[in-house]
Amino acid sequence: MAGENPASRSLVMRGLVNDQGRTTNDLPNALEWKHTSMADRTFTLEEAQSLLPVLESLLRTAIDGKKLIEAVDTELQELAHRVFLQGGLLVNVVHMARRKAEREKAIPRVKDALAEIDATGVQVKDLDTGLLDFPCKVDGHIVLLCWKLGEQGINYWHDTTEGFAGRKPIDEKISKAKKTN
């Protein structure tokens, strides 16, 4: 986007309606994270742990909203398929309009929850599993403290090039890292 700070990360909303005015039902492409660089903010383990209650609430809001959007999308797709196969169908228009309105209300809730998480400097790595990374500076090198929804606290970290598969238990070096910014 023109004028955008290249060091920023932001949630980008793409059109959910195709050029014929029909819903695209493509949530993964509708809610897209645009990562242009790692956030400037770093966290100590203690700081990251203290944010978990708020972040967990925001994450659950985003996950619940995404599930609702996907459920309504599935209903709309199934209905369109039934109408096509039967050459027409009596549809409960009030119910479907209500469901579509719920879907439309959920989109900004998901977007806002993810934007709030992003504003803290925490990285949402996987919304489906509730995976978050917290940049942490250790001996002049950035690593990522890694937390997944359902875990009791932040117990793992990985290098920026490793990802989830490279998670290692928090060690003394990580737990004693000091704030640098």
C-alpha positions as CSV (number, residue, x, y, z in Angstrom):
1,M,0.0,0.0,0.0
2,A,1.3,3.5,-0.8
3,G,2.7,5.4,2.1
4,E,2.9,2.4,4.3
5,N,5.9,2.1,6.6
6,P,7.8,-1.0,5.3
7,A,8.8,-1.9,8.8
8,S,5.2,-2.3,9.9
9,R,3.1,-5.4,10.0
10,S,-0.6,-5.1,9.5
11,L,-3.8,-7.0,8.8
12,V,-5.0,-6.5,5.3
13,M,-8.6,-7.0,4.4
14,R,-9.1,-8.2,0.9
15,G,-12.5,-8.2,-0.9
16,L,-14.9,-11.0,0.1
17,V,-17.0,-10.3,-3.0
18,N,-16.0,-11.3,-6.5
19,D,-16.5,-9.2,-9.6
20,Q,-20.0,-10.6,-10.0
21,G,-21.0,-9.4,-6.6
22,R,-21.0,-12.9,-5.1
23,T,-19.3,-13.8,-1.8
24,T,-16.0,-15.5,-2.4
25,N,-16.1,-17.5,0.8
26,D,-12.4,-17.4,0.9
27,L,-11.5,-16.5,4.5
28,P,-7.8,-17.4,4.2
29,N,-7.4,-14.8,1.5
30,A,-9.8,-12.3,3.1
31,L,-7.9,-12.1,6.4
32,E,-4.2,-12.0,5.3
33,W,-1.3,-11.0,7.5
34,K,1.2,-9.0,5.6
35,H,4.6,-9.4,7.3
36,T,7.2,-7.0,6.0
37,S,9.7,-7.3,8.8
38,M,10.1,-8.5,12.4
39,A,8.5,-6.2,14.9
40,D,10.9,-3.8,16.6
41,R,9.6,-4.7,20.1
42,T,11.2,-7.4,22.0
43,F,10.0,-9.1,25.2
44,T,11.6,-10.7,28.2
45,L,10.2,-14.0,29.2
46,E,8.5,-12.4,32.2
47,E,6.9,-9.7,30.0
48,A,5.6,-12.2,27.5
49,Q,4.2,-14.4,30.3
50,S,2.4,-11.4,31.8
51,L,0.6,-10.7,28.5
52,L,-0.8,-14.2,28.1
53,P,-4.2,-13.7,29.8
54,V,-5.1,-10.7,27.5
55,L,-3.6,-12.3,24.4
56,E,-5.4,-15.5,25.1
57,S,-8.7,-13.7,25.2
58,L,-8.0,-11.8,22.0
59,L,-6.9,-15.0,20.3
60,R,-10.0,-16.9,21.4
61,T,-12.1,-14.0,20.0
62,A,-10.3,-14.2,16.7
63,I,-10.5,-18.0,16.5
64,D,-14.3,-18.0,17.4
65,G,-15.0,-15.4,14.8
66,K,-13.0,-17.3,12.1
67,K,-14.9,-20.5,13.0
68,L,-18.3,-18.6,12.7
69,I,-17.2,-17.2,9.3
70,E,-16.2,-20.6,8.0
71,A,-19.4,-22.2,9.3
72,V,-21.6,-19.7,7.5
73,D,-19.5,-20.0,4.4
74,T,-20.0,-23.7,4.4
75,E,-23.8,-23.3,4.9
76,L,-23.9,-20.8,2.0
77,Q,-21.9,-23.1,-0.2
78,E,-24.1,-26.2,0.6
79,L,-27.2,-24.2,0.0
80,A,-26.0,-23.0,-3.4
81,H,-25.1,-26.5,-4.3
82,R,-28.5,-27.9,-3.3
83,V,-30.2,-25.1,-5.3
84,F,-28.1,-25.9,-8.3
85,L,-28.7,-29.7,-8.1
86,Q,-32.5,-29.3,-7.6
87,G,-32.9,-26.5,-10.1
88,G,-34.4,-24.3,-7.4
89,L,-35.4,-24.5,-3.8
90,L,-37.5,-22.8,-1.2
91,V,-35.0,-21.1,1.1
92,N,-35.6,-19.7,4.6
93,V,-34.4,-16.3,3.5
94,V,-34.7,-14.7,7.0
95,H,-32.5,-17.4,8.5
96,M,-29.9,-17.1,5.8
97,A,-29.9,-13.3,5.9
98,R,-29.4,-13.5,9.7
99,R,-26.5,-16.0,9.3
100,K,-24.9,-13.8,6.6
101,A,-25.2,-10.8,8.9
102,E,-23.5,-12.7,11.7
103,R,-20.7,-13.5,9.3
104,E,-20.3,-9.9,8.3
105,K,-20.2,-8.8,12.0
106,A,-17.5,-11.4,12.7
107,I,-15.1,-10.2,10.1
108,P,-14.2,-6.9,11.9
109,R,-14.1,-8.7,15.3
110,V,-11.5,-11.1,13.9
111,K,-9.6,-8.2,12.3
112,D,-9.7,-6.1,15.4
113,A,-8.6,-8.9,17.7
114,L,-5.6,-9.7,15.4
115,A,-4.8,-6.0,15.1
116,E,-4.7,-5.7,18.9
117,I,-2.3,-8.6,19.2
118,D,-0.2,-7.2,16.4
119,A,-0.1,-3.8,18.1
120,T,1.6,-5.4,21.1
121,G,4.5,-6.6,18.9
122,V,3.4,-10.3,19.3
123,Q,3.3,-12.3,16.1
124,V,0.3,-14.5,15.3
125,K,1.9,-17.5,13.5
126,D,-1.2,-19.8,13.2
127,L,-4.7,-18.7,14.0
128,D,-6.1,-22.2,13.7
129,T,-3.9,-23.6,16.4
130,G,-3.5,-20.4,18.4
131,L,0.2,-20.1,17.9
132,L,2.0,-16.9,19.0
133,D,5.7,-15.8,18.9
134,F,7.3,-13.1,21.1
135,P,10.5,-11.7,19.8
136,C,13.2,-11.8,22.5
137,K,16.8,-10.6,22.3
138,V,19.3,-13.0,23.7
139,D,23.1,-12.2,23.4
140,G,22.4,-9.7,20.6
141,H,20.4,-12.2,18.6
142,I,16.6,-12.3,18.1
143,V,14.9,-15.5,19.0
144,L,11.2,-16.2,19.3
145,L,9.5,-17.2,22.5
146,C,6.8,-19.6,21.4
147,W,3.3,-20.2,23.0
148,K,0.4,-22.2,21.8
149,L,-3.2,-21.9,23.0
150,G,-3.8,-24.4,25.7
151,E,-0.2,-24.4,27.1
152,Q,0.1,-23.2,30.7
153,G,2.8,-20.7,29.9
154,I,5.6,-19.9,27.6
155,N,7.9,-23.0,27.9
156,Y,9.5,-23.0,24.4
157,W,11.6,-20.9,22.1
158,H,13.0,-21.2,18.6
159,D,15.3,-19.4,16.2
160,T,13.7,-17.1,13.7
161,T,14.5,-19.5,10.9
162,E,13.3,-22.7,12.6
163,G,9.6,-22.3,13.3
164,F,7.4,-24.4,15.4
165,A,9.2,-27.7,14.5
166,G,12.4,-26.2,16.0
167,R,10.9,-25.5,19.4
168,K,13.3,-26.0,22.4
169,P,12.5,-25.8,26.1
170,I,13.2,-22.5,27.7
171,D,16.7,-22.6,29.2
172,E,18.5,-20.3,31.6
173,K,20.0,-18.1,28.9
174,I,16.5,-17.4,27.6
175,S,14.9,-16.9,31.0
176,K,17.6,-14.4,32.1
177,A,17.5,-12.3,28.9
178,K,17.2,-8.6,29.8
179,K,15.1,-5.9,28.2
180,T,17.0,-4.1,25.5
181,N,14.3,-1.7,24.1
